[in-house]
Amino acid sequence: MIRHPNLPRPALLLTVFAACALAACGKGEGGPGGPAGFGGPVPVSVVAVQPESFPVTLEYAAQTLGSREVEVRARVTGILEHRNYVEGGKVKAGQSLFTLDPAPFAAALAKAEADVAAAEARHAQARRDASRLKPLLESRAISQKEHDDAASAEAIAAADLQAARARLKEAQLNLNWTRVEAPIGGVASRALKSEGSLVSGPDVLLTTVSQTDPMHVLFGIADNERLKLRQEAEAGRLRWPAGGRFTVAVKLGDGSEYSQTGATDFADVRISRDTGTSEVRAAIPNPDLILKPGQFVRVKLTGATRDGAFRLPQRAVLEGPQGKFVFVVGKENKADMKKVEVSDWTGGDIIVTSGLTAGDQVIVDGVLKLGPGAPV
């Protein structure tokens, strides 16, 4: 503070306060400074917005699942004799995973073979008898009934032979089924039954095989979000990728991004009663088996485009009781408030989907000093 040489300190303070009071009265409501609280036009920075097209990124929580999950079960009942694979290791389609005790089935096969041989012999005998009686019938040396009985015996023997051969085939299948094979290639889980256990046919689950290349990723889209996206697409503001197939990137649990990308291949029409979401699936290549079934990951969907939207710096968009809004330069260089709707972020900017028109001069800097109708 500068001290006046001819006035004592208390008098100097009273003089300063009086000067300040007179200056304030000169800028009150209706004074030359304009509306109360503004003190003249506010200097601001503006951007003239034009509609653009922006790529759309959608992100959801997801879980991985083998593209094929198969339960391995025995087809026959028997004692589990051997486990023929490494638990948690890769297996090929047709590879033997378990062996049941084949001895009872081998014995049943030998009996069936003997039954077929006996049936073949009976059938051959019946055929010879019928052949011998045919010329005797023509010479009327035997009655018609004797001939018919021989023909019937041949037909019955042929049917018995056919039944014996069917039992032989069944015995061969049962013996083959003591070798429990992998129906598909993939990764086999742990064995649920150990050697020496009684396996009562298909009722007992022995293990599972998961095909993990490609890997399926399942995620849900909330019904309200799905409806909003559909409305924007119908209004022409959102353009789907060709065929509706989004490109899908996977973010792992540690925040890193998986190197392979895939595409969506299924979208369920049903809404889950429990979660209120519709299920969507993507197929992701997994040649190095980095993805494991049951992992929780995040997926990013790209490929859609938002048309007719506007890009604004984040600081230009304000939040009020009625939602988000911006200030634009209106008539007579006064600030007009416009309610807007926003969607995605791109870099440090925010995408405005509705509320603005091409050429609007949106105020970017100085918005905190403004109110509706303030001169700028």
C-alpha positions in Angstrom: 0.0 0.0 0.0 1.2 3.5 -0.9 1.0 5.9 2.1 -0.1 9.5 1.4 2.4 11.9 3.0 -0.3 14.4 4.3 -2.8 12.0 5.7 -2.6 9.8 8.8 -3.1 6.0 8.3 -6.8 5.8 9.5 -7.9 8.6 7.2 -6.1 7.0 4.2 -8.1 3.7 4.7 -11.4 5.5 4.8 -10.6 7.3 1.6 -9.8 4.0 -0.2 -13.0 2.3 1.0 -15.1 5.2 -0.2 -13.5 5.1 -3.6 -14.2 1.4 -3.9 -17.8 1.9 -2.9 -18.3 4.6 -5.5 -16.8 2.4 -8.2 -19.1 -0.5 -7.3 -22.2 1.8 -7.5 -21.1 2.8 -11.0 -21.3 -0.8 -12.2 -24.6 -1.9 -10.6 -27.7 -3.3 -12.3 -28.6 -1.1 -15.2 -25.3 0.7 -15.3 -23.0 0.9 -18.2 -21.3 -2.5 -17.4 -24.4 -4.5 -18.4 -26.4 -7.1 -16.4 -25.6 -7.6 -12.8 -22.9 -10.1 -12.0 -21.3 -10.1 -15.5 -19.5 -6.7 -15.8 -19.5 -6.7 -19.6 -19.0 -9.3 -22.3 -17.1 -12.4 -21.3 -14.1 -13.3 -23.5 -14.5 -16.9 -24.8 -13.0 -19.3 -27.3 -15.4 -21.1 -29.7 -15.2 -23.9 -32.2 -17.5 -24.2 -35.3 -18.7 -27.8 -35.3 -19.3 -29.9 -38.4 -20.8 -33.4 -38.5 -18.3 -36.3 -38.9 -18.2 -40.1 -38.9 -16.5 -41.8 -36.0 -15.6 -45.4 -35.3 -17.6 -46.9 -32.5 -16.1 -49.0 -29.7 -18.2 -51.1 -27.5 -16.8 -52.8 -24.4 -18.2 -55.6 -22.2 -17.2 -58.1 -19.5 -17.0 -61.6 -21.0 -16.0 -65.2 -20.2 -14.1 -67.7 -22.4 -15.5 -71.1 -23.3 -14.1 -73.9 -25.5 -15.6 -73.8 -29.0 -16.6 -77.5 -28.4 -17.1 -79.0 -25.0 -17.6 -82.8 -25.1 -18.3 -85.2 -22.3 -16.5 -88.5 -22.5 -18.5 -91.5 -21.4 -18.2 -95.3 -21.8 -20.9 -97.0 -23.9 -20.6 -100.3 -22.0 -20.5 -101.4 -18.3 -17.2 -102.7 -17.0 -14.2 -102.3 -14.8 -11.9 -99.3 -15.6 -8.5 -100.9 -16.4 -6.3 -98.1 -17.7 -6.2 -94.4 -18.2 -4.4 -93.7 -21.5 -3.8 -90.0 -21.6 -2.1 -87.2 -19.6 -4.6 -85.2 -17.6 -4.7 -81.6 -18.9 -2.8 -82.5 -22.0 -3.7 -82.3 -25.7 -5.5 -85.3 -27.3 -6.4 -86.1 -30.8 -9.8 -87.2 -32.2 -10.0 -91.0 -31.9 -7.2 -91.3 -29.3 -7.8 -93.9 -26.6 -8.5 -92.2 -23.3 -9.6 -95.2 -21.1 -9.7 -99.0 -21.4 -12.3 -101.1 -19.7 -11.6 -104.8 -18.9 -12.1 -106.5 -22.3 -12.1 -110.1 -21.1 -15.9 -110.5 -20.6 -16.6 -108.9 -23.9 -14.0 -111.1 -25.7 -15.8 -114.2 -24.3 -19.2 -112.9 -25.4 -17.7 -112.3 -28.9 -16.4 -115.9 -29.0 -19.8 -117.3 -28.1 -21.5 -115.1 -30.7 -19.1 -116.4 -33.4 -19.9 -120.0 -32.3 -23.6 -119.2 -32.5 -23.2 -117.9 -36.0 -21.3 -121.0 -37.1 -24.1 -123.2 -35.7 -26.8 -121.1 -37.4 -25.0 -121.3 -40.7 -24.8 -125.1 -40.4 -28.5 -125.4 -39.6 -29.4 -123.1 -42.5 -27.2 -125.1 -44.9 -28.9 -128.4 -43.8 -32.4 -126.9 -44.2 -31.5 -125.6 -47.6 -30.3 -129.0 -48.7 -33.4 -130.7 -47.4 -35.6 -128.3 -49.3 -33.6 -128.8 -52.5 -34.0 -132.6 -52.3 -37.7 -132.4 -51.8 -38.5 -130.1 -54.7 -38.1 -132.7 -57.5 -40.0 -135.3 -55.4 -42.9 -132.8 -55.2 -42.9 -132.5 -59.0 -43.1 -136.3 -59.4 -45.8 -136.4 -56.7 -43.6 -138.7 -54.6 -44.3 -136.5 -51.5 -47.2 -134.3 -50.4 -47.4 -130.6 -50.7 -47.3 -130.3 -46.9 -43.9 -132.1 -46.7 -42.5 -129.7 -49.2 -43.9 -126.6 -47.5 -42.6 -127.8 -44.1 -39.1 -128.1 -45.6 -39.3 -124.6 -47.2 -40.5 -123.1 -43.8 -37.6 -124.8 -42.0 -35.2 -123.3 -44.5 -36.7 -119.8 -43.9 -36.6 -120.2 -40.1 -32.9 -121.3 -40.3 -32.1 -118.2 -42.5 -33.8 -115.9 -39.9 -31.9 -117.6 -37.1 -28.6 -117.1 -39.0 -29.5 -113.4 -39.4 -30.2 -113.0 -35.7 -26.9 -114.8 -34.8 -25.0 -112.4 -37.1 -26.6 -109.4 -35.5 -25.6 -110.7 -32.0 -22.1 -111.2 -33.3 -22.0 -107.6 -34.6 -23.2 -106.4 -31.2 -20.5 -108.4 -29.4 -17.9 -106.9 -31.7 -19.1 -103.4 -30.9 -19.2 -104.0 -27.2 -15.6 -105.2 -27.3 -14.5 -102.2 -29.4 -16.3 -99.9 -26.9 -14.1 -101.1 -24.1 -11.6 -98.6 -25.7 -13.1 -95.2 -24.8 -11.9 -92.7 -27.4 -11.8 -88.9 -27.6 -14.6 -87.8 -29.9 -12.8 -84.6 -30.8 -9.3 -83.1 -30.6 -8.6 -80.7 -27.8 -7.5 -80.5 -24.2 -8.6 -83.3 -21.9 -9.5 -82.5 -18.3 -8.7 -84.6 -15.2 -10.1 -88.2 -15.0 -13.2 -88.4 -12.8 -12.8 -92.2 -12.3 -9.6 -94.1 -11.3 -8.4 -97.5 -12.3 -10.4 -100.4 -10.7 -13.7 -98.4 -10.6 -16.9 -99.9 -11.9 -18.2 -97.8 -14.8 -21.9 -98.3 -15.4 -22.0 -97.3 -19.0 -23.1 -93.9 -20.2 -24.4 -92.8 -16.8 -20.8 -92.2 -15.6 -18.9 -89.1 -16.8 -15.2 -90.0 -17.2 -13.7 -86.7 -18.3 -14.3 -83.8 -20.7 -12.5 -82.6 -23.8 -12.5 -79.0 -24.8 -11.6 -77.7 -28.2 -9.7 -74.4 -27.4 -8.7 -73.3 -30.9 -10.7 -71.3 -31.7 -11.9 -70.2 -28.3 -15.4 -68.9 -27.8 -16.0 -65.7 -25.8 -19.5 -65.1 -24.4 -20.8 -61.7 -23.2 -24.1 -60.1 -22.6 -25.6 -56.9 -23.9 -28.1 -55.2 -21.6 -31.6 -54.9 -23.1 -31.8 -51.2 -22.7 -28.4 -50.7 -24.4 -29.4 -53.0 -27.2 -32.6 -51.1 -27.8 -30.7 -47.7 -27.8 -28.2 -49.0 -30.4 -31.1 -50.3 -32.5 -32.9 -47.0 -32.4 -29.7 -45.1 -33.4 -29.2 -47.6 -36.3 -32.8 -47.1 -37.5 -32.4 -43.3 -37.3 -29.3 -43.5 -39.5 -26.9 -42.3 -36.8 -25.2 -45.6 -36.4 -24.0 -47.9 -39.2 -23.3 -51.6 -38.4 -20.3 -53.5 -39.9 -20.9 -55.7 -43.0 -23.0 -58.7 -42.1 -23.3 -57.5 -38.5 -19.9 -59.1 -37.7 -17.9 -57.0 -35.3 -14.2 -57.3 -34.9 -13.5 -58.5 -31.4 -10.3 -57.8 -29.3 -9.8 -59.4 -25.9 -8.3 -57.7 -22.8 -6.9 -60.2 -20.3 -7.3 -60.0 -16.5 -3.9 -58.2 -16.0 -5.0 -55.4 -18.4 -2.9 -56.6 -21.3 -4.4 -57.1 -24.8 -4.5 -60.5 -26.3 -2.6 -60.6 -29.6 -5.3 -62.3 -31.7 -8.6 -60.8 -32.8 -11.7 -62.6 -33.9 -15.3 -61.8 -34.9 -18.8 -62.2 -33.5 -20.6 -65.3 -34.9 -23.7 -65.6 -32.9 -26.3 -63.3 -31.2 -29.2 -64.8 -29.2 -32.7 -63.5 -29.8 -33.7 -64.3 -26.2 -33.3 -62.1 -23.2 -32.1 -63.8 -20.0 -34.7 -63.6 -17.2 -31.9 -63.6 -14.6 -29.6 -60.9 -16.0 -31.8 -59.0 -18.5 -29.1 -59.3 -21.2 -29.0 -61.0 -24.6 -26.0 -63.3 -25.2 -23.5 -62.7 -27.9 -20.6 -65.0 -28.9 -17.3 -64.4 -30.6 -14.7 -66.8 -32.0 -11.1 -66.0 -31.2 -8.0 -67.8 -32.6 -6.0 -69.5 -29.8 -3.1 -71.4 -31.5 -0.8 -71.1 -28.5 -3.5 -72.0 -25.9 -3.0 -68.7 -24.0 -6.8 -68.4 -23.5 -8.2 -71.0 -21.1 -11.8 -72.1 -20.8 -13.6 -70.2 -18.0 -11.4 -67.1 -18.0 -13.0 -63.7 -17.2 -11.9 -61.1 -19.8 -13.1 -57.9 -21.4 -14.0 -57.6 -25.1 -13.8 -54.6 -27.3 -16.1 -54.6 -30.4 -15.1 -52.4 -33.4 -16.4 -52.1 -36.9 -19.5 -49.9 -36.4 -19.5 -46.2 -37.4 -21.4 -43.3 -35.9 -22.5 -40.8 -38.6 -23.5 -37.2 -38.2 -21.9 -36.7 -34.9 -19.8 -33.9 -33.5 -16.4 -33.8 -31.7 -16.0 -31.5 -28.8 -13.3 -31.0 -26.2 -14.3 -32.5 -22.9 -14.3 -29.1 -21.1 -17.0 -27.7 -23.4 -19.6 -30.2 -22.1 -21.2 -29.3 -18.7 -23.5 -31.3 -16.4 -26.7 -29.8 -15.1 -29.8 -31.0 -13.3 -31.4 -31.8 -16.6 -28.4 -33.6 -18.0 -25.4 -32.5 -20.2 -25.4 -29.2 -22.1 -23.1 -26.8 -23.9 -23.1 -23.1 -24.5 -23.3 -21.8 -28.1 -22.9 -18.3 -29.4 -26.5 -17.1 -30.3 -28.1 -14.0 -31.5 -26.5 -10.7 -30.5 -23.5 -12.6 -29.3 -25.2 -14.0 -26.3 -24.7 -17.5 -24.8 -27.4 -19.9 -25.5 -27.6 -23.2 -23.6 -28.2 -26.4 -25.7 -29.0 -29.8 -24.2 -26.9 -32.5 -25.8 -26.5 -36.3 -25.7 -23.0 -37.8 -25.7 -21.6 -41.3 -26.4 -18.0 -42.3 -26.9 -14.7 -40.8 -26.1 -12.0 -40.3 -28.8 -8.7 -39.2 -27.4 -9.4 -36.2 -25.2 -12.6 -35.3 -27.0 -16.2 -36.4 -26.5 -18.6 -37.3 -29.2 -22.0 -35.5 -29.2 -24.7 -37.5 -30.9 -27.6 -35.1 -30.8 -28.5 -31.5 -29.8 -26.2 -29.6 -32.2 -26.4 -28.6 -35.8 -23.7 -28.0 -38.4 -22.0 -24.6 -38.0 -22.9 -24.1 -34.3 -20.3 -22.0 -32.6 -19.7 -24.0 -29.4 -18.0 -22.1 -26.5 -15.0 -24.1 -25.3 -13.1 -21.8 -22.9 -14.7 -19.4 -20.5 -17.9 -21.5 -19.9 -17.6 -21.4 -16.1 -18.3 -17.6 -16.2 -21.4 -17.9 -18.3 -25.1 -18.1 -17.8 -28.0 -18.3 -20.3 -28.1 -15.0 -22.2 -24.8 -13.7 -21.0 -23.0 -11.5 -23.6 -19.8 -13.0 -25.0 
